[in-house]
Amino acid sequence: MEKINMRQYFDDESCAYTYLLFNPYKKSIIIDSVLEQFERNTGIVKNWIWI
């Protein structure tokens, strides 16, 4: 069974949360992304994939 990791990000302006779920095999999903934070969120995923 794969371990699923989760990161939670909060956007002060919209008071909304974004969730990043990922596993050790570099598969990930962003849930409920705030449009204004899209670049930040995709940047986190791209940086994480190359670590």
PDB file of N, CA, C and O in Angstrom:
ATOM      1  N   MET A   1       0.838  -1.182   0.000  1.00  0.00           N
ATOM      2  CA  MET A   1       0.000   0.000   0.000  1.00  0.00           C
ATOM      3  C   MET A   1       0.886   1.250   0.000  1.00  0.00           C
ATOM      4  O   MET A   1       1.815   1.363   0.800  1.00  0.00           O
ATOM      5  N   GLU A   2       0.589   2.181  -0.902  1.00  0.00           N
ATOM      6  CA  GLU A   2       1.377   3.396  -1.017  1.00  0.00           C
ATOM      7  C   GLU A   2       1.038   4.383   0.096  1.00  0.00           C
ATOM      8  O   GLU A   2      -0.115   4.507   0.510  1.00  0.00           O
ATOM      9  N   LYS A   3       2.055   5.072   0.563  1.00  0.00           N
ATOM     10  CA  LYS A   3       1.842   6.135   1.534  1.00  0.00           C
ATOM     11  C   LYS A   3       1.469   7.406   0.775  1.00  0.00           C
ATOM     12  O   LYS A   3       2.162   7.804  -0.162  1.00  0.00           O
ATOM     13  N   ILE A   4       0.379   8.035   1.182  1.00  0.00           N
ATOM     14  CA  ILE A   4      -0.063   9.287   0.583  1.00  0.00           C
ATOM     15  C   ILE A   4       0.308  10.430   1.530  1.00  0.00           C
ATOM     16  O   ILE A   4      -0.029  10.407   2.714  1.00  0.00           O
ATOM     17  N   ASN A   5       0.996  11.412   0.999  1.00  0.00           N
ATOM     18  CA  ASN A   5       1.365  12.601   1.768  1.00  0.00           C
ATOM     19  C   ASN A   5       0.424  13.738   1.391  1.00  0.00           C
ATOM     20  O   ASN A   5      -0.116  13.767   0.285  1.00  0.00           O
ATOM     21  N   MET A   6       0.233  14.668   2.310  1.00  0.00           N
ATOM     22  CA  MET A   6      -0.654  15.783   2.060  1.00  0.00           C
ATOM     23  C   MET A   6      -0.030  17.075   2.556  1.00  0.00           C
ATOM     24  O   MET A   6       0.570  17.123   3.630  1.00  0.00           O
ATOM     25  N   ARG A   7      -0.181  18.118   1.758  1.00  0.00           N
ATOM     26  CA  ARG A   7       0.205  19.467   2.165  1.00  0.00           C
ATOM     27  C   ARG A   7      -1.022  20.345   2.005  1.00  0.00           C
ATOM     28  O   ARG A   7      -1.772  20.211   1.038  1.00  0.00           O
ATOM     29  N   GLN A   8      -1.219  21.231   2.946  1.00  0.00           N
ATOM     30  CA  GLN A   8      -2.355  22.139   2.927  1.00  0.00           C
ATOM     31  C   GLN A   8      -1.827  23.565   2.842  1.00  0.00           C
ATOM     32  O   GLN A   8      -0.922  23.945   3.585  1.00  0.00           O
ATOM     33  N   TYR A   9      -2.397  24.353   1.931  1.00  0.00           N
ATOM     34  CA  TYR A   9      -1.990  25.743   1.745  1.00  0.00           C
ATOM     35  C   TYR A   9      -3.219  26.623   1.913  1.00  0.00           C
ATOM     36  O   TYR A   9      -4.310  26.274   1.461  1.00  0.00           O
ATOM     37  N   PHE A  10      -3.035  27.768   2.567  1.00  0.00           N
ATOM     38  CA  PHE A  10      -4.140  28.688   2.818  1.00  0.00           C
ATOM     39  C   PHE A  10      -3.912  29.982   2.051  1.00  0.00           C
ATOM     40  O   PHE A  10      -2.811  30.533   2.050  1.00  0.00           O
ATOM     41  N   ASP A  11      -4.959  30.456   1.404  1.00  0.00           N
ATOM     42  CA  ASP A  11      -4.909  31.726   0.689  1.00  0.00           C
ATOM     43  C   ASP A  11      -5.617  32.779   1.535  1.00  0.00           C
ATOM     44  O   ASP A  11      -6.827  32.704   1.744  1.00  0.00           O
ATOM     45  N   ASP A  12      -4.856  33.762   2.020  1.00  0.00           N
ATOM     46  CA  ASP A  12      -5.402  34.803   2.899  1.00  0.00           C
ATOM     47  C   ASP A  12      -6.491  35.640   2.228  1.00  0.00           C
ATOM     48  O   ASP A  12      -7.476  36.022   2.860  1.00  0.00           O
ATOM     49  N   GLU A  13      -6.297  35.915   0.952  1.00  0.00           N
ATOM     50  CA  GLU A  13      -7.226  36.801   0.262  1.00  0.00           C
ATOM     51  C   GLU A  13      -8.615  36.179   0.094  1.00  0.00           C
ATOM     52  O   GLU A  13      -9.626  36.851   0.297  1.00  0.00           O
ATOM     53  N   SER A  14      -8.664  34.902  -0.276  1.00  0.00           N
ATOM     54  CA  SER A  14      -9.955  34.248  -0.504  1.00  0.00           C
ATOM     55  C   SER A  14     -10.409  33.410   0.690  1.00  0.00           C
ATOM     56  O   SER A  14     -11.528  32.898   0.703  1.00  0.00           O
ATOM     57  N   CYS A  15      -9.540  33.272   1.692  1.00  0.00           N
ATOM     58  CA  CYS A  15      -9.827  32.436   2.875  1.00  0.00           C
ATOM     59  C   CYS A  15     -10.146  30.994   2.461  1.00  0.00           C
ATOM     60  O   CYS A  15     -11.018  30.352   3.047  1.00  0.00           O
ATOM     61  N   ALA A  16      -9.436  30.496   1.449  1.00  0.00           N
ATOM     62  CA  ALA A  16      -9.669  29.144   0.939  1.00  0.00           C
ATOM     63  C   ALA A  16      -8.411  28.293   1.107  1.00  0.00           C
ATOM     64  O   ALA A  16      -7.292  28.804   1.148  1.00  0.00           O
ATOM     65  N   TYR A  17      -8.626  26.995   1.202  1.00  0.00           N
ATOM     66  CA  TYR A  17      -7.528  26.046   1.313  1.00  0.00           C
ATOM     67  C   TYR A  17      -7.316  25.329  -0.008  1.00  0.00           C
ATOM     68  O   TYR A  17      -8.266  25.074  -0.749  1.00  0.00           O
ATOM     69  N   THR A  18      -6.076  25.009  -0.293  1.00  0.00           N
ATOM     70  CA  THR A  18      -5.696  24.160  -1.413  1.00  0.00           C
ATOM     71  C   THR A  18      -4.957  22.974  -0.825  1.00  0.00           C
ATOM     72  O   THR A  18      -4.174  23.119   0.115  1.00  0.00           O
ATOM     73  N   TYR A  19      -5.212  21.799  -1.386  1.00  0.00           N
ATOM     74  CA  TYR A  19      -4.575  20.580  -0.887  1.00  0.00           C
ATOM     75  C   TYR A  19      -3.736  19.955  -1.983  1.00  0.00           C
ATOM     76  O   TYR A  19      -4.170  19.853  -3.130  1.00  0.00           O
ATOM     77  N   LEU A  20      -2.544  19.543  -1.629  1.00  0.00           N
ATOM     78  CA  LEU A  20      -1.664  18.816  -2.530  1.00  0.00           C
ATOM     79  C   LEU A  20      -1.469  17.425  -1.945  1.00  0.00           C
ATOM     80  O   LEU A  20      -0.955  17.275  -0.837  1.00  0.00           O
ATOM     81  N   LEU A  21      -1.886  16.405  -2.700  1.00  0.00           N
ATOM     82  CA  LEU A  21      -1.692  15.014  -2.303  1.00  0.00           C
ATOM     83  C   LEU A  21      -0.651  14.411  -3.230  1.00  0.00           C
ATOM     84  O   LEU A  21      -0.690  14.631  -4.441  1.00  0.00           O
ATOM     85  N   PHE A  22       0.280  13.652  -2.666  1.00  0.00           N
ATOM     86  CA  PHE A  22       1.323  13.045  -3.493  1.00  0.00           C
ATOM     87  C   PHE A  22       1.834  11.777  -2.840  1.00  0.00           C
ATOM     88  O   PHE A  22       1.665  11.563  -1.639  1.00  0.00           O
ATOM     89  N   ASN A  23       2.464  10.934  -3.657  1.00  0.00           N
ATOM     90  CA  ASN A  23       3.025   9.685  -3.148  1.00  0.00           C
ATOM     91  C   ASN A  23       4.512   9.609  -3.484  1.00  0.00           C
ATOM     92  O   ASN A  23       5.022  10.465  -4.207  1.00  0.00           O
ATOM     93  N   PRO A  24       5.216   8.597  -2.972  1.00  0.00           N
ATOM     94  CA  PRO A  24       6.657   8.496  -3.225  1.00  0.00           C
ATOM     95  C   PRO A  24       7.021   8.266  -4.699  1.00  0.00           C
ATOM     96  O   PRO A  24       8.182   8.415  -5.080  1.00  0.00           O
ATOM     97  N   TYR A  25       6.040   7.906  -5.519  1.00  0.00           N
ATOM     98  CA  TYR A  25       6.306   7.642  -6.940  1.00  0.00           C
ATOM     99  C   TYR A  25       6.105   8.881  -7.793  1.00  0.00           C
ATOM    100  O   TYR A  25       6.013   8.795  -9.017  1.00  0.00           O
ATOM    101  N   LYS A  26       6.037  10.044  -7.136  1.00  0.00           N
ATOM    102  CA  LYS A  26       5.966  11.344  -7.809  1.00  0.00           C
ATOM    103  C   LYS A  26       4.665  11.552  -8.573  1.00  0.00           C
ATOM    104  O   LYS A  26       4.634  12.286  -9.561  1.00  0.00           O
ATOM    105  N   LYS A  27       3.594  10.912  -8.120  1.00  0.00           N
ATOM    106  CA  LYS A  27       2.266  11.187  -8.649  1.00  0.00           C
ATOM    107  C   LYS A  27       1.604  12.152  -7.680  1.00  0.00           C
ATOM    108  O   LYS A  27       1.711  11.995  -6.464  1.00  0.00           O
ATOM    109  N   SER A  28       0.910  13.165  -8.232  1.00  0.00           N
ATOM    110  CA  SER A  28       0.316  14.163  -7.345  1.00  0.00           C
ATOM    111  C   SER A  28      -0.987  14.684  -7.926  1.00  0.00           C
ATOM    112  O   SER A  28      -1.280  14.527  -9.111  1.00  0.00           O
ATOM    113  N   ILE A  29      -1.753  15.307  -7.047  1.00  0.00           N
ATOM    114  CA  ILE A  29      -2.997  15.952  -7.447  1.00  0.00           C
ATOM    115  C   ILE A  29      -3.179  17.196  -6.591  1.00  0.00           C
ATOM    116  O   ILE A  29      -2.896  17.190  -5.393  1.00  0.00           O
ATOM    117  N   ILE A  30      -3.656  18.263  -7.224  1.00  0.00           N
ATOM    118  CA  ILE A  30      -3.987  19.500  -6.514  1.00  0.00           C
ATOM    119  C   ILE A  30      -5.504  19.556  -6.418  1.00  0.00           C
ATOM    120  O   ILE A  30      -6.198  19.420  -7.426  1.00  0.00           O
ATOM    121  N   ILE A  31      -6.022  19.757  -5.205  1.00  0.00           N
ATOM    122  CA  ILE A  31      -7.463  19.797  -4.977  1.00  0.00           C
ATOM    123  C   ILE A  31      -7.870  21.210  -4.559  1.00  0.00           C
ATOM    124  O   ILE A  31      -7.281  21.802  -3.655  1.00  0.00           O
ATOM    125  N   ASP A  32      -8.876  21.726  -5.227  1.00  0.00           N
ATOM    126  CA  ASP A  32      -9.480  23.019  -4.891  1.00  0.00           C
ATOM    127  C   ASP A  32      -8.479  24.167  -4.954  1.00  0.00           C
ATOM    128  O   ASP A  32      -8.373  24.971  -4.028  1.00  0.00           O
ATOM    129  N   SER A  33      -7.763  24.225  -6.041  1.00  0.00           N
ATOM    130  CA  SER A  33      -6.757  25.273  -6.216  1.00  0.00           C
ATOM    131  C   SER A  33      -7.405  26.648  -6.373  1.00  0.00           C
ATOM    132  O   SER A  33      -8.418  26.791  -7.058  1.00  0.00           O
ATOM    133  N   VAL A  34      -6.819  27.643  -5.742  1.00  0.00           N
ATOM    134  CA  VAL A  34      -7.254  29.031  -5.884  1.00  0.00           C
ATOM    135  C   VAL A  34      -6.620  29.564  -7.173  1.00  0.00           C
ATOM    136  O   VAL A  34      -5.404  29.483  -7.346  1.00  0.00           O
ATOM    137  N   LEU A  35      -7.430  30.101  -8.063  1.00  0.00           N
ATOM    138  CA  LEU A  35      -6.945  30.532  -9.377  1.00  0.00           C
ATOM    139  C   LEU A  35      -5.746  31.465  -9.267  1.00  0.00           C
ATOM    140  O   LEU A  35      -4.778  31.319 -10.014  1.00  0.00           O
ATOM    141  N   GLU A  36      -5.800  32.417  -8.350  1.00  0.00           N
ATOM    142  CA  GLU A  36      -4.711  33.384  -8.200  1.00  0.00           C
ATOM    143  C   GLU A  36      -3.417  32.732  -7.680  1.00  0.00           C
ATOM    144  O   GLU A  36      -2.348  33.336  -7.769  1.00  0.00           O
ATOM    145  N   GLN A  37      -3.504  31.531  -7.149  1.00  0.00           N
ATOM    146  CA  GLN A  37      -2.331  30.817  -6.626  1.00  0.00           C
ATOM    147  C   GLN A  37      -1.904  29.662  -7.533  1.00  0.00           C
ATOM    148  O   GLN A  37      -1.086  28.829  -7.142  1.00  0.00           O
ATOM    149  N   PHE A  38      -2.460  29.618  -8.738  1.00  0.00           N
ATOM    150  CA  PHE A  38      -2.171  28.501  -9.643  1.00  0.00           C
ATOM    151  C   PHE A  38      -0.680  28.368  -9.931  1.00  0.00           C
ATOM    152  O   PHE A  38      -0.143  27.261  -9.891  1.00  0.00           O
ATOM    153  N   GLU A  39      -0.012  29.467 -10.217  1.00  0.00           N
ATOM    154  CA  GLU A  39       1.431  29.425 -10.510  1.00  0.00           C
ATOM    155  C   GLU A  39       2.215  28.907  -9.305  1.00  0.00           C
ATOM    156  O   GLU A  39       3.122  28.090  -9.465  1.00  0.00           O
ATOM    157  N   ARG A  40       1.878  29.367  -8.111  1.00  0.00           N
ATOM    158  CA  ARG A  40       2.545  28.885  -6.897  1.00  0.00           C
ATOM    159  C   ARG A  40       2.347  27.382  -6.747  1.00  0.00           C
ATOM    160  O   ARG A  40       3.299  26.648  -6.482  1.00  0.00           O
ATOM    161  N   ASN A  41       1.108  26.930  -6.917  1.00  0.00           N
ATOM    162  CA  ASN A  41       0.792  25.518  -6.717  1.00  0.00           C
ATOM    163  C   ASN A  41       1.482  24.621  -7.737  1.00  0.00           C
ATOM    164  O   ASN A  41       2.026  23.577  -7.377  1.00  0.00           O
ATOM    165  N   THR A  42       1.463  25.015  -8.996  1.00  0.00           N
ATOM    166  CA  THR A  42       2.133  24.193 -10.003  1.00  0.00           C
ATOM    167  C   THR A  42       3.647  24.242  -9.818  1.00  0.00           C
ATOM    168  O   THR A  42       4.338  23.262 -10.097  1.00  0.00           O
ATOM    169  N   GLY A  43       4.166  25.375  -9.349  1.00  0.00           N
ATOM    170  CA  GLY A  43       5.596  25.473  -9.055  1.00  0.00           C
ATOM    171  C   GLY A  43       6.012  24.525  -7.945  1.00  0.00           C
ATOM    172  O   GLY A  43       7.080  23.917  -8.011  1.00  0.00           O
ATOM    173  N   ILE A  44       5.178  24.396  -6.931  1.00  0.00           N
ATOM    174  CA  ILE A  44       5.463  23.463  -5.832  1.00  0.00           C
ATOM    175  C   ILE A  44       5.548  22.047  -6.377  1.00  0.00           C
ATOM    176  O   ILE A  44       6.463  21.298  -6.035  1.00  0.00           O
ATOM    177  N   VAL A  45       4.593  21.680  -7.227  1.00  0.00           N
ATOM    178  CA  VAL A  45       4.586  20.325  -7.800  1.00  0.00           C
ATOM    179  C   VAL A  45       5.810  20.116  -8.682  1.00  0.00           C
ATOM    180  O   VAL A  45       6.475  19.085  -8.577  1.00  0.00           O
ATOM    181  N   LYS A  46       6.116  21.073  -9.544  1.00  0.00           N
ATOM    182  CA  LYS A  46       7.273  20.930 -10.437  1.00  0.00           C
ATOM    183  C   LYS A  46       8.569  20.812  -9.645  1.00  0.00           C
ATOM    184  O   LYS A  46       9.408  19.975  -9.979  1.00  0.00           O
ATOM    185  N   ASN A  47       8.756  21.619  -8.610  1.00  0.00           N
ATOM    186  CA  ASN A  47       9.963  21.543  -7.787  1.00  0.00           C
ATOM    187  C   ASN A  47      10.034  20.229  -7.043  1.00  0.00           C
ATOM    188  O   ASN A  47      11.112  19.649  -6.919  1.00  0.00           O
ATOM    189  N   TRP A  48       8.913  19.749  -6.547  1.00  0.00           N
ATOM    190  CA  TRP A  48       8.887  18.494  -5.808  1.00  0.00           C
ATOM    191  C   TRP A  48       9.236  17.308  -6.709  1.00  0.00           C
ATOM    192  O   TRP A  48       9.929  16.384  -6.283  1.00  0.00           O
ATOM    193  N   ILE A  49       8.752  17.337  -7.956  1.00  0.00           N
ATOM    194  CA  ILE A  49       9.017  16.229  -8.876  1.00  0.00           C
ATOM    195  C   ILE A  49      10.514  16.090  -9.148  1.00  0.00           C
ATOM    196  O   ILE A  49      10.999  14.974  -9.334  1.00  0.00           O
ATOM    197  N   TRP A  50      11.246  17.187  -9.173  1.00  0.00           N
ATOM    198  CA  TRP A  50      12.670  17.141  -9.519  1.00  0.00           C
ATOM    199  C   TRP A  50      13.588  16.972  -8.321  1.00  0.00           C
ATOM    200  O   TRP A  50      14.807  16.917  -8.482  1.00  0.00           O
ATOM    201  N   ILE A  51      13.027  16.887  -7.123  1.00  0.00           N
ATOM    202  CA  ILE A  51      13.867  16.701  -5.918  1.00  0.00           C
ATOM    203  C   ILE A  51      14.371  15.282  -5.877  1.00  0.00           C
ATOM    204  O   ILE A  51      15.093  14.910  -4.952  1.00  0.00           O
TER     205      ILE A  51
END
